[in-house]
């Protein structure tokens, strides 16, 4: 496997800070985010020059976006690589260094936790593989300490699911939610989790079990798994082509959401770069993708968005069967709204529903249709179920966090629902013009 480059091959049209997409009154802040993200992709002086002129208040807003987009640690490493610590405000430089230090401890703790759980899985003959997270090293993540990881993900054979659940519960986890074939477990939760402590160790552990049901006539992902040593721990991971497809479709799921994380695009493109123009690998990926036709469109959307946002060049052997098949309306959505969604900030937007509707027209199915997502008919689930030994103070904090969450969601649905309604009207008008 080739070494993942620090800067990436780009098309002849590398994104400039003044892009073709029109921003609203927040354009100044969005251009700052664009400069920070592109400084991770291309060594162009204008990106750095813009960042060096930011005021303390602008840095606070930018750092918050880097946090929610998953880029803070990568950005901190880039600052160190370019020896820019002294050129930044001292509070910014200290904050970035503290984040790196905290995350190193957090990742070490997660690795120990993962190794302990896997040892129990292996002792109980659980058929499993590590998903995402640690398995992305080194193809997508050259250094695990530079990735912000919230949880541990395992793919588990259906016959082993009950054993895996028992092991997790014995380790102090409790099931907090289920969705389809995914079980979520948590322990040591806190209602005070925020960007201030997101890189620190000791603020709860989360595990997701993804249950694989083997279909007749289809080879199991676990049947193709491989063993790899990661940070001194030998663990089962998906076969290379399967790993690539799962990561790509996870990024697609993220794009079809209210706030896509820029880090998912960066990490997936690093994976593309690590494979270069390897015909055998891309042929195998294509063969695996044929098992799920959604993969063709999903990968195509993600890759075209990467091309637009990062000015990246996609290998022709991958682009031919992914990007060339994207419906014209979906291409238009990426051109009109791609940058706005990637460079948006919490809590995001509902504009992705325009893309989802067009993909539904093209025959793609989603877990929740766009119409059902647009206006929820019930309150959100509890973000943190009551623990057995809950104190009065902890309960008050939990209720306060839940109320704050509900109020934020109500505001999101009202504000973004109105924006979506206007955008949907304009979208239909333009579609009619193209059809005429």
Residue pairs with C-beta under 8 A, 6 or more apart in sequence:
1 138
1 139
1 274
1 275
2 274
2 275
2 276
3 274
4 138
4 139
4 140
4 142
4 270
4 273
4 274
5 273
6 81
7 41
7 42
7 43
8 41
8 42
8 269
8 270
8 273
8 310
8 312
9 273
9 312
9 313
10 41
10 42
10 310
10 311
10 312
10 313
11 307
11 311
11 312
11 313
13 311
14 42
14 44
14 311
15 34
15 38
15 308
15 309
15 310
15 311
16 46
17 31
17 34
17 35
17 38
17 46
17 47
17 50
18 31
19 34
19 339
20 335
21 335
21 336
21 338
21 339
21 340
23 30
23 31
23 340
29 58
29 61
29 62
29 65
29 345
30 339
30 340
30 343
31 50
32 50
32 51
32 54
32 58
32 61
32 62
33 62
33 65
33 66
33 69
33 343
34 339
34 343
35 46
35 47
35 48
35 50
35 51
36 47
36 51
36 62
36 65
36 66
36 71
36 75
37 69
37 71
37 262
37 266
37 309
37 310
37 342
37 343
38 44
38 47
38 310
38 311
39 47
39 48
39 51
39 75
39 78
40 71
40 74
40 75
40 78
40 266
41 266
41 310
41 311
41 312
42 311
48 82
48 84
51 62
52 84
52 87
52 88
54 62
56 89
56 91
56 92
59 88
59 89
59 91
59 92
63 72
63 92
63 95
64 195
64 345
64 346
65 343
65 345
66 72
66 75
67 195
67 198
68 195
68 259
68 261
68 345
68 346
69 261
69 262
69 263
70 147
70 148
70 261
70 262
70 263
70 264
71 262
71 263
71 266
72 96
72 99
72 148
72 199
73 99
73 100
73 103
73 145
73 146
73 147
73 148
73 199
74 146
74 263
74 266
75 96
76 96
76 97
76 99
76 100
77 100
77 143
77 146
79 85
79 88
79 93
79 96
85 93
85 97
86 93
88 96
99 199
100 145
100 146
102 199
102 200
102 201
103 145
103 146
103 148
103 199
104 145
105 200
105 201
106 149
106 199
106 200
106 201
107 144
107 145
107 147
107 149
108 201
109 201
109 202
110 149
110 152
110 205
111 134
111 144
111 231
111 233
113 152
113 205
114 130
114 134
114 152
114 233
114 235
115 233
115 235
116 171
117 152
117 154
117 167
117 168
117 171
117 207
118 128
118 130
118 233
118 235
120 167
120 170
120 171
121 128
121 154
121 163
121 164
121 167
124 160
124 163
124 167
125 160
125 163
126 156
126 157
126 160
126 163
126 164
126 167
127 156
127 157
127 159
127 160
127 222
128 154
128 155
128 156
128 157
128 160
128 164
128 222
128 236
129 135
129 154
129 155
129 221
129 222
129 225
129 236
129 237
129 238
130 152
130 153
130 154
130 155
130 235
130 236
130 237
131 153
131 154
131 155
131 210
131 238
131 246
132 153
132 246
132 247
132 250
133 149
133 151
133 152
133 153
134 144
134 149
134 230
134 231
134 233
134 235
135 228
135 230
135 235
135 237
135 238
135 243
136 147
136 243
136 247
136 267
136 271
137 143
137 144
137 230
137 231
138 274
139 240
139 243
139 270
139 271
139 274
139 275
140 247
140 267
140 268
140 270
140 271
140 274
141 147
141 267
141 270
142 270
144 230
144 231
147 263
147 267
148 198
148 199
148 263
150 206
151 205
151 206
151 207
151 208
152 205
152 206
152 207
152 208
153 207
153 208
153 210
154 164
154 207
154 208
154 209
154 210
155 210
155 212
155 221
155 222
155 238
156 164
156 209
156 210
156 211
156 212
157 211
157 212
157 214
157 220
157 222
158 211
158 212
158 213
158 214
161 183
161 209
161 211
164 209
165 175
165 183
165 185
165 209
168 185
168 207
168 209
169 175
169 185
171 187
172 187
172 188
173 185
173 186
173 187
173 205
173 207
174 185
174 186
174 187
174 385
174 387
175 183
175 184
175 185
176 184
176 185
176 186
176 384
176 385
177 183
177 184
177 381
178 184
180 367
181 210
181 211
181 212
181 213
182 208
182 209
182 210
182 211
183 208
183 209
183 211
184 206
184 207
184 208
184 209
185 206
185 207
185 208
185 209
186 204
186 205
186 206
186 207
187 204
187 205
188 202
188 203
188 204
188 205
189 204
189 384
189 387
190 203
190 204
191 383
191 384
191 394
191 397
191 398
191 400
191 401
192 397
192 401
193 203
193 204
197 203
212 220
212 221
212 222
214 220
218 291
221 238
221 239
221 242
224 238
224 239
224 242
225 236
225 237
225 238
225 239
226 236
226 237
226 238
226 239
226 240
227 234
227 235
227 236
227 237
228 234
228 235
228 237
229 235
230 237
237 243
238 246
240 281
240 284
241 281
241 284
241 285
241 287
241 288
242 288
244 271
244 275
244 285
245 285
245 288
245 289
245 295
245 299
247 267
247 268
247 271
248 268
248 295
248 298
248 299
248 302
249 294
249 295
249 298
249 299
250 264
251 264
251 265
251 268
251 302
252 298
252 299
252 301
252 302
254 260
254 261
254 264
255 301
255 302
255 305
255 341
255 352
255 355
256 352
256 355
256 356
256 359
256 366
257 348
257 352
258 347
258 348
258 349
258 350
258 352
258 412
258 416
259 341
259 344
259 345
259 346
259 347
259 348
259 349
260 341
260 342
260 352
262 309
262 342
262 343
265 302
265 305
265 306
265 309
265 310
265 342
266 310
268 302
268 306
269 306
269 310
269 312
272 303
272 312
272 314
272 315
272 318
275 281
275 282
275 315
276 315
277 315
277 316
277 317
279 317
282 315
282 317
282 318
283 317
285 318
286 321
288 295
289 295
289 296
289 299
289 321
294 364
294 365
296 321
296 322
296 325
297 325
297 326
297 330
297 359
297 362
297 364
298 364
299 318
299 322
300 322
300 323
300 324
300 325
300 326
301 326
301 330
301 334
301 355
301 359
303 314
303 318
303 319
303 322
303 323
304 323
304 326
304 331
304 334
305 334
305 338
305 342
306 312
306 314
307 313
307 314
307 323
308 334
308 335
308 338
308 339
309 338
309 339
309 342
314 323
326 334
327 358
327 359
327 361
327 362
329 358
329 361
329 431
330 355
330 358
330 359
330 362
333 354
333 355
333 358
334 355
337 351
337 354
337 355
340 349
340 351
341 348
341 349
341 351
341 352
347 408
347 409
347 412
347 416
348 412
348 416
349 416
349 419
349 420
350 373
350 374
350 416
350 417
350 419
350 420
351 419
351 420
351 423
353 370
353 373
353 374
353 420
353 424
354 420
354 423
354 424
354 427
356 366
356 370
356 373
357 370
359 366
360 366
360 369
360 370
374 417
374 420
375 413
375 417
376 413
379 406
380 405
380 406
380 409
382 402
383 401
383 402
383 405
384 398
384 401
384 402
386 395
386 398
387 394
390 398
